[in-house]
Amino acid sequence: MSLIRLADWPDSMIYTGMRLRFPAILPYEDWVEFMLVVIPDQENALLVATGYKAGRIPQVLPPDAGPTGAVSCKWLMENWTKWVFPSTPPEQVWVVPAADPPSAAQ
């Protein structure tokens, strides 16, 4: 798995299941990952994927962030400190591509 800076991500969108890794402060650990998810109201949200806060949804994203299941990288770069995590600049955010599903044990 290779990480790519959000600013260098080759696609214009981040999709459901992809994670964003960045340095954090309390109440999170030194590094945290948020995963893009779609909640029951068909809204994009960020779910904490690591650490003691894993499983929580700290942010439901506005409709202008992107269509259901995707968020614009440009929107994330421009709105990171307002909508996602104010203490970390977007230049310090890494994209963790979605992993392939595991295969059944043989």
Short mmCIF file of the C-alpha atoms (twelve columns), coordinates in Angstrom:
data_MODEL
# 
_entry.id   MODEL 
# 
loop_
_atom_site.group_PDB 
_atom_site.id 
_atom_site.type_symbol 
_atom_site.label_atom_id 
_atom_site.label_alt_id 
_atom_site.label_comp_id 
_atom_site.label_asym_id 
_atom_site.label_seq_id 
_atom_site.Cartn_x 
_atom_site.Cartn_y 
_atom_site.Cartn_z 
_atom_site.pdbx_PDB_model_num 
ATOM 1   C CA . MET A 1   0.000   0.000   0.000  1 
ATOM 2   C CA . SER A 2   1.484   3.293   -1.009 1 
ATOM 3   C CA . LEU A 3   0.361   6.636   0.337  1 
ATOM 4   C CA . ILE A 4   -0.025  9.701   -1.851 1 
ATOM 5   C CA . ARG A 5   -0.421  13.253  -0.616 1 
ATOM 6   C CA . LEU A 6   -3.923  14.596  -1.100 1 
ATOM 7   C CA . ALA A 7   -2.457  17.495  -3.096 1 
ATOM 8   C CA . ASP A 8   -0.836  14.966  -5.488 1 
ATOM 9   C CA . TRP A 9   -3.738  12.513  -5.751 1 
ATOM 10  C CA . PRO A 10  -4.146  11.741  -9.492 1 
ATOM 11  C CA . ASP A 11  -7.954  11.520  -9.482 1 
ATOM 12  C CA . SER A 12  -10.257 14.488  -8.959 1 
ATOM 13  C CA . MET A 13  -12.250 12.570  -6.335 1 
ATOM 14  C CA . ILE A 14  -11.828 10.515  -3.177 1 
ATOM 15  C CA . TYR A 15  -14.289 7.603   -3.038 1 
ATOM 16  C CA . THR A 16  -16.147 5.653   -0.357 1 
ATOM 17  C CA . GLY A 17  -13.826 3.334   1.559  1 
ATOM 18  C CA . MET A 18  -10.731 5.436   0.959  1 
ATOM 19  C CA . ARG A 19  -8.941  6.790   4.013  1 
ATOM 20  C CA . LEU A 20  -7.257  10.088  4.761  1 
ATOM 21  C CA . ARG A 21  -4.235  9.894   7.102  1 
ATOM 22  C CA . PHE A 22  -2.918  12.984  8.860  1 
ATOM 23  C CA . PRO A 23  -1.098  14.140  11.995 1 
ATOM 24  C CA . ALA A 24  -3.567  14.946  14.753 1 
ATOM 25  C CA . ILE A 25  -3.877  16.262  18.285 1 
ATOM 26  C CA . LEU A 26  -6.027  15.293  21.255 1 
ATOM 27  C CA . PRO A 27  -8.578  13.759  21.431 1 
ATOM 28  C CA . TYR A 28  -6.901  11.654  18.721 1 
ATOM 29  C CA . GLU A 29  -3.538  9.912   18.608 1 
ATOM 30  C CA . ASP A 30  -0.465  11.430  16.914 1 
ATOM 31  C CA . TRP A 31  -1.750  10.153  13.556 1 
ATOM 32  C CA . VAL A 32  -5.351  9.355   12.655 1 
ATOM 33  C CA . GLU A 33  -7.213  8.033   9.639  1 
ATOM 34  C CA . PHE A 34  -10.686 9.125   8.578  1 
ATOM 35  C CA . MET A 35  -12.595 6.966   6.078  1 
ATOM 36  C CA . LEU A 36  -15.123 8.347   3.613  1 
ATOM 37  C CA . VAL A 37  -18.487 6.656   4.202  1 
ATOM 38  C CA . VAL A 38  -22.093 7.183   3.150  1 
ATOM 39  C CA . ILE A 39  -24.557 7.385   6.042  1 
ATOM 40  C CA . PRO A 40  -28.218 6.266   5.802  1 
ATOM 41  C CA . ASP A 41  -29.464 9.676   4.630  1 
ATOM 42  C CA . GLN A 42  -27.217 9.267   1.553  1 
ATOM 43  C CA . GLU A 43  -24.843 11.924  2.829  1 
ATOM 44  C CA . ASN A 44  -21.061 11.702  2.708  1 
ATOM 45  C CA . ALA A 45  -19.406 11.560  6.110  1 
ATOM 46  C CA . LEU A 46  -15.998 10.937  7.619  1 
ATOM 47  C CA . LEU A 47  -15.632 8.021   10.027 1 
ATOM 48  C CA . VAL A 48  -12.679 7.699   12.395 1 
ATOM 49  C CA . ALA A 49  -10.937 4.493   11.272 1 
ATOM 50  C CA . THR A 50  -8.106  4.276   13.832 1 
ATOM 51  C CA . GLY A 51  -7.390  4.666   17.530 1 
ATOM 52  C CA . TYR A 52  -9.621  5.121   20.558 1 
ATOM 53  C CA . LYS A 53  -12.191 7.157   18.619 1 
ATOM 54  C CA . ALA A 54  -12.571 4.530   15.860 1 
ATOM 55  C CA . GLY A 55  -16.149 4.087   14.703 1 
ATOM 56  C CA . ARG A 56  -17.253 7.636   15.446 1 
ATOM 57  C CA . ILE A 57  -18.437 10.048  12.779 1 
ATOM 58  C CA . PRO A 58  -16.987 13.480  13.557 1 
ATOM 59  C CA . GLN A 59  -18.225 15.154  10.393 1 
ATOM 60  C CA . VAL A 60  -21.072 14.914  7.898  1 
ATOM 61  C CA . LEU A 61  -19.951 16.721  4.761  1 
ATOM 62  C CA . PRO A 62  -22.078 19.295  2.933  1 
ATOM 63  C CA . PRO A 63  -23.627 18.452  -0.453 1 
ATOM 64  C CA . ASP A 64  -21.179 20.715  -2.306 1 
ATOM 65  C CA . ALA A 65  -18.302 18.422  -1.219 1 
ATOM 66  C CA . GLY A 66  -19.290 15.973  -3.944 1 
ATOM 67  C CA . PRO A 67  -21.883 13.445  -5.099 1 
ATOM 68  C CA . THR A 68  -22.941 10.601  -2.816 1 
ATOM 69  C CA . GLY A 69  -19.987 8.241   -2.439 1 
ATOM 70  C CA . ALA A 70  -17.313 10.686  -3.569 1 
ATOM 71  C CA . VAL A 71  -15.703 13.921  -2.422 1 
ATOM 72  C CA . SER A 72  -13.849 16.395  -4.601 1 
ATOM 73  C CA . CYS A 73  -10.118 16.600  -3.848 1 
ATOM 74  C CA . LYS A 74  -10.251 20.289  -4.706 1 
ATOM 75  C CA . TRP A 75  -13.066 20.795  -2.199 1 
ATOM 76  C CA . LEU A 76  -11.105 18.903  0.479  1 
ATOM 77  C CA . MET A 77  -7.979  20.984  -0.110 1 
ATOM 78  C CA . GLU A 78  -9.929  24.244  0.045  1 
ATOM 79  C CA . ASN A 79  -12.144 23.287  3.009  1 
ATOM 80  C CA . TRP A 80  -9.994  20.932  5.097  1 
ATOM 81  C CA . THR A 81  -9.406  23.301  8.017  1 
ATOM 82  C CA . LYS A 82  -13.041 24.455  8.053  1 
ATOM 83  C CA . TRP A 83  -14.838 21.123  7.690  1 
ATOM 84  C CA . VAL A 84  -12.431 18.350  8.664  1 
ATOM 85  C CA . PHE A 85  -9.528  19.126  11.017 1 
ATOM 86  C CA . PRO A 86  -8.557  22.758  11.733 1 
ATOM 87  C CA . SER A 87  -5.161  22.061  13.309 1 
ATOM 88  C CA . THR A 88  -3.701  20.131  10.348 1 
ATOM 89  C CA . PRO A 89  -3.100  21.862  7.008  1 
ATOM 90  C CA . PRO A 90  -4.327  19.939  3.952  1 
ATOM 91  C CA . GLU A 91  -0.747  19.703  2.647  1 
ATOM 92  C CA . GLN A 92  -0.097  17.177  5.467  1 
ATOM 93  C CA . VAL A 93  -2.955  14.856  4.465  1 
ATOM 94  C CA . TRP A 94  -2.212  11.518  2.795  1 
ATOM 95  C CA . VAL A 95  -4.631  9.355   0.809  1 
ATOM 96  C CA . VAL A 96  -4.720  5.653   1.678  1 
ATOM 97  C CA . PRO A 97  -6.278  3.870   -1.322 1 
ATOM 98  C CA . ALA A 98  -9.096  1.417   -0.592 1 
ATOM 99  C CA . ALA A 99  -7.787  -2.091  -0.046 1 
ATOM 100 C CA . ASP A 100 -8.881  -5.037  -2.143 1 
ATOM 101 C CA . PRO A 101 -11.389 -7.207  -0.284 1 
ATOM 102 C CA . PRO A 102 -9.808  -10.181 1.465  1 
ATOM 103 C CA . SER A 103 -10.243 -13.563 -0.167 1 
ATOM 104 C CA . ALA A 104 -11.689 -16.532 1.693  1 
ATOM 105 C CA . ALA A 105 -9.229  -18.818 3.449  1 
ATOM 106 C CA . GLN A 106 -8.525  -21.955 1.467  1 
# 
